[in-house]
Amino acid sequence: MSSSHDVKHTVQQQFGRAADEYVTSLTHARGPDLALLVEWLHPQPDWHCLDIATGGGHVAKTLAPSVARVVASDLTPAMLHAARRHLRDAGCHNVDFVIADAENLPFLEETFDAVTCRIAPHHFPNPDRFVAEAARVLKPGGKLLLIDNVAPEDAECAAFLNTLEKLRDPSHVRCPSVREWEAWLSGAGLRVVRSRPRRKRMEFMPWVRRMATSDHHVAAVETFVRTAPERVRICFDIEINEERVAAITVDEWMAMCERL
C-alpha cells in the first residue's frame, strides 16, 4: 500500500503535467455548481475565504468579486502558477496563492468565513483529516462548501468506479460514499445544512485523455469500461457506439456545512 507521501508526490506529478488542461477543462471551468455555490454560500463583502485544492482556480475566480479576500491553495506548485496566471488575466486581484496540503493547512484556527473544495477530495489519502482541517480553520458559524464525485452504496459499482478512476489517473485515491462523508463531517463538528446529488455525464475521450500518458493508456481504460458487467454499465449509464465508449455518468455530491 502506498504511503500518504507517495500518493501526494504522484498528485504533484500528475497535476503538474496537466495544469494548463485543468484551467481550460470545461468540466471544471463551467457547470451549474459554480453559480449554485455562490447562491448557497451567499458570500459577504467582508469575508475571507479559502479554496482548498484550487486546481485551475475556478472557484476562487467565482468567489473573488463577492468577498474581501480569497486564498487559493494547492499542493502542486505548477497548478498554482497556472491558476495565478488564469486569475490575474481575469482581473482577480484579491486572490492570494499558497502551496498547502489539504490535510495539514498552514493557517491558524478560526481564520476563514468560508472554505470551499471542489472536485478534489478523491485525491486525498485521508479525507477525514481534510474535513477536520477545514473545520479547524473555519470561524464558528463559518461554512464549508464541498463538491466531489461520490461512489454508489453498491459495493460492486463502487469498486468499479474507483478501479476505473485509478486506472485513468494514478493520483486518484478513492471516491467515498455520501454516507462516509456525512460521518466525517458530523465528527468534525460540521452540520450539513443543504445538499444535493447530481448525475454528471462525462464525454469519455476528453475525460480520459486529460490524465492519460499514452494511446496505450487510453486503450486500457476504454477496454476496462467496455467490458464492464451489465449492471455496472447500467449504474453508470455507459454509452457505447460501434464498440467505442462515448460517455460515462458519475454521481456528484454537493454539500454546504456550518461549523457549530
VOLUMVO-407950 format. One record per residue (C-alpha): residue in three letters; x, y, z. Coordinates in steps of 0.001 Angstrom, whole numbers, plus 500000, padded with zeros to 6 digits. Layout:
# residues N
PT  aa     xx     yy     zz
PT ALA      X      Y      Z
...
This chain:
# residues 260
PT  aa     xx     yy     zz
PT MET 500000 500000 500000
PT SER 501326 503447 499076
PT SER 502108 505910 501844
PT SER 500412 509295 502034
PT HIS 503709 510870 500984
PT ASP 503885 508679 497860
PT VAL 500281 509468 496959
PT LYS 500836 513202 497319
PT HIS 504004 513025 495229
PT THR 502010 511288 492479
PT VAL 499355 514007 492709
PT GLN 502015 516682 492227
PT GLN 503448 514865 489205
PT GLN 500089 514238 487542
PT PHE 498644 517680 488092
PT GLY 501904 519450 487370
PT ARG 501833 517849 483926
PT ALA 498138 518641 483372
PT ALA 497972 522081 485000
PT ASP 497027 524065 481893
PT GLU 494440 521460 480872
PT TYR 492644 521956 484192
PT VAL 492461 525698 483628
PT THR 490742 525160 480260
PT SER 488770 521985 481102
PT LEU 485072 522675 480509
PT THR 484176 520170 483246
PT HIS 485989 522375 485766
PT ALA 485594 525841 484229
PT ARG 481835 525607 483796
PT GLY 478921 523803 485340
PT PRO 475828 524755 487311
PT ASP 477602 524058 490595
PT LEU 479717 527244 490315
PT ALA 476689 529541 490239
PT LEU 474944 527408 492839
PT LEU 477975 527667 495094
PT VAL 477556 531444 495283
PT GLU 473803 531139 495753
PT TRP 474206 528716 498656
PT LEU 477101 530469 500394
PT HIS 475665 533970 499958
PT PRO 479181 535468 500355
PT GLN 479585 538828 502072
PT PRO 481912 541728 501130
PT ASP 483974 541371 504343
PT TRP 484543 537613 504053
PT HIS 487928 535919 503892
PT CYS 487656 532594 502061
PT LEU 489890 529602 501473
PT ASP 489657 527442 498349
PT ILE 491414 524131 499010
PT ALA 492969 522243 496072
PT THR 492045 525143 493823
PT GLY 493191 523406 490614
PT GLY 492587 525823 487759
PT GLY 491283 528434 490225
PT HIS 487673 528336 489031
PT VAL 486039 528505 492482
PT ALA 488392 531277 493620
PT LYS 487565 533197 490444
PT THR 483837 532734 491093
PT LEU 484042 533956 494703
PT ALA 486530 536809 494249
PT PRO 484080 539509 493083
PT SER 481864 538990 496142
PT VAL 484354 538847 499036
PT ALA 487250 540777 500550
PT ARG 489920 538112 500024
PT VAL 490323 534580 498719
PT VAL 493255 532307 499467
PT ALA 493653 529785 496652
PT SER 495673 526831 497923
PT ASP 497007 523750 496177
PT LEU 499589 521034 496797
PT THR 501042 521334 493286
PT PRO 503171 524433 492544
PT ALA 502721 524174 488762
PT MET 498944 524051 489192
PT LEU 499029 527085 491449
PT HIS 501152 529012 488918
PT ALA 498640 528166 486177
PT ALA 495746 529266 488395
PT ARG 497507 532540 489212
PT ARG 498038 533327 485515
PT HIS 494392 532490 484843
PT LEU 493036 534689 487643
PT ARG 495397 537596 487054
PT ASP 494392 537619 483383
PT ALA 490745 537628 484524
PT GLY 491355 540697 486713
PT CYS 491065 538949 490096
PT HIS 493451 540963 492262
PT ASN 492121 539959 495693
PT VAL 493323 536356 495474
PT ASP 496437 535071 497240
PT PHE 498119 531806 496228
PT VAL 499518 529413 498825
PT ILE 501111 525984 498426
PT ALA 499299 523875 501017
PT ASP 498429 520294 501908
PT ALA 494664 519915 502419
PT GLU 495356 517550 505330
PT ASN 497767 519924 507094
PT LEU 496735 523503 506386
PT PRO 499235 526290 507258
PT PHE 496594 528593 508775
PT LEU 495549 529476 512306
PT GLU 492293 528301 513861
PT GLU 489145 530279 513078
PT THR 490682 532241 510191
PT PHE 488096 531932 507406
PT ASP 484433 532747 506941
PT ALA 484098 530071 504245
PT VAL 486131 527137 502968
PT THR 485486 525532 499582
PT CYS 486774 522374 497934
PT ARG 485511 521282 494510
PT ILE 486188 518059 492593
PT ALA 489382 517303 494527
PT PRO 488998 515237 497733
PT HIS 489068 511930 495840
PT HIS 492812 512649 495523
PT PHE 493305 512996 499296
PT PRO 494823 509997 501126
PT ASN 492966 510912 504335
PT PRO 489758 512825 503554
PT ASP 488737 512703 507219
PT ARG 491836 514797 508049
PT PHE 490901 517268 505320
PT VAL 487454 517645 506921
PT ALA 488997 518143 510373
PT GLU 491401 520775 508995
PT ALA 488638 522607 507161
PT ALA 486610 522723 510370
PT ARG 489644 523925 512363
PT VAL 490344 526947 510152
PT LEU 486672 527968 509938
PT LYS 485262 530612 512245
PT PRO 482320 529490 514403
PT GLY 479297 529631 512136
PT GLY 481569 529550 509088
PT LYS 480629 527474 506059
PT LEU 482294 524587 504251
PT LEU 481138 524030 500666
PT LEU 482164 520595 499416
PT ILE 481673 519232 495878
PT ASP 483069 515933 494694
PT ASN 482365 512716 492875
PT VAL 480981 510032 495170
PT ALA 480780 506252 494989
PT PRO 477463 504407 494932
PT GLU 476495 502465 498044
PT ASP 476504 499298 495917
PT ALA 479878 497613 496580
PT GLU 480441 496262 493058
PT CYS 479677 499603 491415
PT ALA 481818 501480 493947
PT ALA 484738 499131 493289
PT PHE 484355 499588 489527
PT LEU 484352 503397 489816
PT ASN 487446 503543 491985
PT THR 489318 500996 489880
PT LEU 488436 502934 486731
PT GLU 489498 506253 488222
PT LYS 492802 504790 489459
PT LEU 493436 503288 486021
PT ARG 492651 506601 484311
PT ASP 494556 508721 486827
PT PRO 497208 507198 489148
PT SER 496788 510132 491562
PT HIS 493210 509042 492318
PT VAL 492805 507600 495806
PT ARG 489120 506857 496376
PT CYS 485646 508319 495943
PT PRO 483909 507792 499299
PT SER 480159 507391 499571
PT VAL 477819 510123 500797
PT ARG 477319 508136 503988
PT GLU 481064 508254 504703
PT TRP 481210 511993 504048
PT GLU 478301 512614 506404
PT ALA 480038 510694 509199
PT TRP 483308 512623 508796
PT LEU 481550 515978 508658
PT SER 479496 515264 511749
PT GLY 482574 514015 513601
PT ALA 484392 517288 512883
PT GLY 481555 519421 514292
PT LEU 480122 520379 510923
PT ARG 476381 520302 510295
PT VAL 475114 519690 506764
PT VAL 472536 522404 506149
PT ARG 471981 521800 502443
PT SER 472972 519152 499929
PT ARG 472142 517811 496510
PT PRO 473175 514868 494331
PT ARG 473849 515323 490629
PT ARG 474329 512895 487764
PT LYS 477303 514139 485744
PT ARG 477775 512902 482179
PT MET 481405 512831 481027
PT GLU 482417 512746 477356
PT PHE 484707 509759 477560
PT MET 487732 510597 475420
PT PRO 488381 514160 476680
PT TRP 487933 512883 480245
PT VAL 490453 510071 479780
PT ARG 492989 511960 477670
PT ARG 493246 514782 480207
PT MET 495219 512463 482501
PT ALA 496363 509666 480151
PT THR 500050 509404 479323
PT SER 499811 507479 476026
PT ASP 497450 505940 473480
PT HIS 498099 502586 475153
PT HIS 496908 504071 478433
PT VAL 493723 505371 476776
PT ALA 493066 501977 475193
PT ALA 493471 500175 478521
PT VAL 490934 502470 480198
PT GLU 488474 502061 477338
PT THR 488798 498262 477384
PT PHE 488110 498196 481118
PT VAL 484921 500220 480641
PT ARG 483767 498396 477524
PT THR 483984 495021 479289
PT ALA 482131 496106 482441
PT PRO 479310 493849 483700
PT GLU 475817 494796 482574
PT ARG 474669 496006 485997
PT VAL 477713 498284 486216
PT ARG 477044 499628 482715
PT ILE 473505 500458 483809
PT CYS 474688 502084 487063
PT PHE 476993 504480 485215
PT ASP 474887 504908 482058
PT ILE 477871 503795 479969
PT GLU 477275 504749 476336
PT ILE 478960 502602 473682
PT ASN 478714 503427 469981
PT GLU 480183 500999 467443
PT GLU 482413 499374 470085
PT ARG 483766 502741 471284
PT VAL 482937 504210 474665
PT ALA 481229 507564 474110
PT ALA 480310 508674 477641
PT ILE 480012 507655 481253
PT THR 477906 509210 484005
PT VAL 479112 509518 487592
PT ASP 477491 510749 490779
PT GLU 478496 514067 492303
PT TRP 477555 515342 495763
PT MET 477390 518993 496765
PT ALA 477023 519858 500441
PT MET 477088 523082 502426
PT CYS 478027 522656 506062
PT GLU 478160 525028 509007
PT ARG 480695 524891 511806
PT LEU 478887 524506 515127
